Amino acid sequence: MFSDRRVFSLEYRHDGEDHYAEVGKPNRVNGEHVIAILYEDLRQLYHVCTPNRGVVRGMSIPVGRHEVRAATDFDLDDPAVLNELEN
């Protein structure tokens, strides 16, 4: 089960390479825009979701918590962020 966190971005290292995933921007793994980043508490695993990796089809891009250097959540107190989430 996924946590209620609303993750905005991740900085992580995978297979010796630095990666950055941000909601709304293309990612390096497949070039698709990131639709959501979910966190699964039980397995301590982030799921980076793009149209073909976790949203419409296929499995999400898994990122283990141990690979993450920084995780930034949406600031839900910021009216601009709330407006974006509602649209």
C-alpha positions as CSV (number, residue, x, y, z in Angstrom):
1,M,0.0,0.0,0.0
2,F,1.2,3.5,-0.9
3,S,1.7,6.2,1.7
4,D,-0.3,9.5,1.6
5,R,2.9,11.4,0.8
6,R,2.8,13.7,-2.3
7,V,6.4,13.4,-3.5
8,F,7.5,16.1,-5.9
9,S,11.0,15.0,-6.8
10,L,13.8,12.5,-6.1
11,E,17.5,12.6,-6.4
12,Y,19.0,9.2,-6.4
13,R,21.9,7.0,-7.5
14,H,21.2,3.8,-9.5
15,D,23.8,1.5,-11.1
16,G,26.6,4.1,-10.4
17,E,24.7,6.9,-12.1
18,D,23.0,10.0,-10.6
19,H,19.3,10.4,-11.5
20,Y,16.7,13.1,-10.9
21,A,12.9,12.6,-11.3
22,E,10.5,15.5,-10.9
23,V,6.7,15.4,-11.4
24,G,5.8,17.1,-14.7
25,K,9.2,16.8,-16.2
26,P,10.8,14.2,-18.5
27,N,13.0,11.6,-16.8
28,R,16.3,10.1,-18.0
29,V,15.2,6.5,-17.8
30,N,12.7,6.6,-20.7
31,G,12.4,10.3,-21.6
32,E,8.7,10.4,-20.6
33,H,7.1,12.9,-18.3
34,V,6.8,11.9,-14.7
35,I,3.1,11.7,-13.8
36,A,3.5,10.8,-10.1
37,I,6.1,9.6,-7.5
38,L,4.6,7.2,-5.0
39,Y,6.2,5.8,-1.8
40,E,5.5,2.3,-0.6
41,D,6.3,2.1,3.2
42,L,6.3,-1.7,3.5
43,R,9.0,-2.3,0.9
44,Q,10.7,1.2,1.4
45,L,10.3,1.7,-2.3
46,Y,9.6,4.8,-4.4
47,H,7.7,4.3,-7.7
48,V,8.4,6.8,-10.4
49,C,5.3,6.6,-12.7
50,T,5.3,7.7,-16.4
51,P,2.7,6.9,-19.0
52,N,4.3,3.7,-20.1
53,R,5.9,2.8,-16.7
54,G,3.1,2.5,-14.1
55,V,0.3,4.7,-15.4
56,V,-1.2,3.3,-18.6
57,R,0.8,0.1,-18.8
58,G,3.9,-1.6,-17.5
59,M,5.6,-1.5,-14.1
60,S,6.7,1.8,-12.5
61,I,10.4,2.7,-12.3
62,P,11.4,1.3,-8.8
63,V,13.8,3.3,-6.7
64,G,14.8,1.8,-3.3
65,R,14.9,4.2,-0.3
66,H,18.6,3.3,0.1
67,E,19.3,4.8,-3.4
68,V,17.7,8.1,-2.6
69,R,19.9,11.1,-1.7
70,A,17.0,13.6,-1.4
71,A,13.2,13.4,-1.6
72,T,11.1,16.6,-1.8
73,D,7.4,16.5,-1.1
74,F,4.9,19.0,-2.5
75,D,4.4,22.0,-0.3
76,L,0.7,21.7,0.3
77,D,0.6,25.1,2.2
78,D,1.6,26.8,-1.1
79,P,-1.6,28.0,-2.9
80,A,0.1,27.6,-6.3
81,V,0.8,23.9,-5.6
82,L,-2.8,23.3,-4.4
83,N,-4.1,25.0,-7.6
84,E,-1.9,22.7,-9.8
85,L,-3.0,19.6,-7.9
86,E,-6.7,20.5,-8.4
87,N,-6.3,21.1,-12.2
